[in-house]
Amino acid sequence: MGLIKEFKDFAVKGNVVDLAVAVIIGAAFGKVVSSLVKDIIMPPIGLLVGGVDFTDLVVVLREAYIDPAGEEINAVTINYGTFIQFTVDFAIVAFAVFMIVKVINNLKKKEEAAPTPPPPTVNKTEVLLEQIRDLLKEK
């Protein structure tokens, strides 16, 4: 029973729940960025470089062929266009994470830089009254 209780305590801690939420949101964000790159960014770039669809950019190492048994053997290719697309995906995600961290760091700096209130100023009259009080106590 100790193991189950320990697991329950671990699973319901705020950090674990926060991590799970972050992973889910990160996965959804990754899909949005992939669609942004694939459907919005790469087509104009492909058009600028001569109407190229980056997913079609490959280097064929071996053509597809049919072996003596009649089975089709797929071509062996290096899909560098897909690699370019994923690199752009990564750059966008990395930049977005950088901007989020930058905003959080700026917010932390503002919290740390919040000025502490100055100590209360002492009125000269109050100081004189305290001195008189102390003198009266001595007598």
C-alpha positions as CSV (number, residue, x, y, z in Angstrom):
1,M,0.0,0.0,0.0
2,G,2.9,2.4,0.6
3,L,4.0,2.2,-3.0
4,I,0.5,3.1,-4.2
5,K,0.2,6.0,-1.8
6,E,3.6,7.2,-2.9
7,F,2.7,7.0,-6.5
8,K,-0.6,8.9,-5.9
9,D,1.3,11.7,-4.1
10,F,3.7,11.9,-7.0
11,A,1.0,11.9,-9.7
12,V,-1.1,14.6,-8.1
13,K,1.7,17.0,-7.3
14,G,1.3,20.3,-9.1
15,N,4.6,19.9,-11.0
16,V,3.5,16.7,-12.7
17,V,0.1,18.1,-13.7
18,D,1.8,21.3,-15.0
19,L,4.2,19.1,-17.0
20,A,1.4,17.1,-18.5
21,V,-0.4,20.3,-19.5
22,A,2.7,21.7,-21.0
23,V,3.3,18.5,-23.1
24,I,-0.2,18.5,-24.4
25,I,-0.1,22.2,-25.3
26,G,3.4,21.7,-26.8
27,A,2.1,18.9,-29.0
28,A,-0.8,21.0,-30.2
29,F,1.5,24.0,-30.8
30,G,3.9,21.8,-32.8
31,K,1.0,20.8,-35.1
32,V,0.0,24.4,-35.6
33,V,3.6,25.4,-36.4
34,S,4.0,22.4,-38.8
35,S,0.9,23.5,-40.7
36,L,2.1,27.1,-40.7
37,V,5.4,26.1,-42.3
38,K,4.0,23.4,-44.7
39,D,0.9,25.3,-45.8
40,I,1.7,29.0,-45.4
41,I,5.5,29.6,-45.4
42,M,7.0,27.0,-47.7
43,P,4.8,27.5,-50.8
44,P,5.8,31.1,-51.3
45,I,9.5,30.2,-50.7
46,G,9.1,27.4,-53.2
47,L,7.6,29.8,-55.7
48,L,10.4,32.3,-55.1
49,V,13.1,29.6,-55.9
50,G,11.4,28.5,-59.1
51,G,8.1,26.8,-58.2
52,V,9.8,24.0,-56.1
53,D,7.7,21.9,-53.7
54,F,10.2,21.2,-51.0
55,T,8.6,17.8,-50.1
56,D,9.5,16.7,-53.6
57,L,13.2,17.5,-53.3
58,V,15.1,14.2,-53.1
59,V,18.3,12.6,-54.1
60,V,17.7,9.1,-55.6
61,L,20.3,6.7,-54.5
62,R,18.7,3.7,-56.2
63,E,15.7,3.7,-58.4
64,A,12.6,1.5,-57.7
65,Y,12.7,-1.8,-59.4
66,I,10.9,-5.1,-59.6
67,D,13.0,-8.1,-58.3
68,P,13.0,-11.5,-60.1
69,A,10.2,-12.7,-57.7
70,G,7.9,-10.0,-59.1
71,E,7.9,-7.8,-55.9
72,E,8.4,-4.1,-56.3
73,I,11.4,-2.7,-54.4
74,N,11.0,0.9,-53.4
75,A,13.5,3.6,-54.4
76,V,16.2,4.6,-51.9
77,T,16.2,8.4,-51.5
78,I,17.5,11.1,-49.4
79,N,14.6,13.5,-48.7
80,Y,16.4,16.7,-48.1
81,G,13.4,18.9,-49.0
82,T,11.5,17.4,-46.0
83,F,14.6,18.1,-43.9
84,I,14.5,21.7,-44.9
85,Q,10.9,21.9,-44.0
86,F,11.4,20.4,-40.6
87,T,14.4,22.7,-40.0
88,V,12.1,25.7,-40.7
89,D,9.6,24.2,-38.3
90,F,12.3,23.9,-35.6
91,A,13.5,27.4,-36.1
92,I,9.9,28.8,-35.7
93,V,9.3,26.7,-32.5
94,A,12.7,27.7,-31.1
95,F,12.1,31.3,-31.8
96,A,8.6,31.1,-30.1
97,V,10.0,29.4,-27.0
98,F,12.8,32.0,-26.9
99,M,10.3,34.9,-27.0
100,I,8.2,33.2,-24.2
101,V,11.3,32.8,-22.0
102,K,12.3,36.4,-22.8
103,V,8.9,37.7,-21.7
104,I,9.0,35.6,-18.5
105,N,12.5,36.8,-17.7
106,N,11.5,40.4,-18.2
107,L,8.5,39.9,-15.9
108,K,10.8,38.5,-13.2
109,K,13.2,41.4,-13.6
110,K,10.3,43.8,-13.1
111,E,9.3,42.0,-9.9
112,E,12.9,42.0,-8.6
113,A,13.4,45.7,-9.5
114,A,10.3,46.9,-7.8
115,P,11.6,49.6,-5.5
116,T,11.2,49.1,-1.8
117,P,9.4,51.9,0.0
118,P,11.7,54.3,1.6
119,P,11.9,54.2,5.4
120,P,9.4,56.5,7.1
121,T,10.9,60.0,7.6
122,V,11.1,61.2,11.1
123,N,9.7,64.6,11.8
124,K,12.1,67.0,13.7
125,T,9.3,67.8,16.1
126,E,9.0,64.1,17.0
127,V,12.7,63.8,17.6
128,L,12.7,66.8,19.9
129,L,9.7,65.4,21.8
130,E,11.4,62.1,22.2
131,Q,14.6,63.8,23.6
132,I,12.4,65.8,26.0
133,R,10.7,62.6,27.1
134,D,14.0,60.9,27.7
135,L,15.3,63.8,29.7
136,L,12.2,63.8,31.8
137,K,12.6,60.0,32.5
138,E,16.1,60.6,33.8
139,K,14.9,63.1,36.4
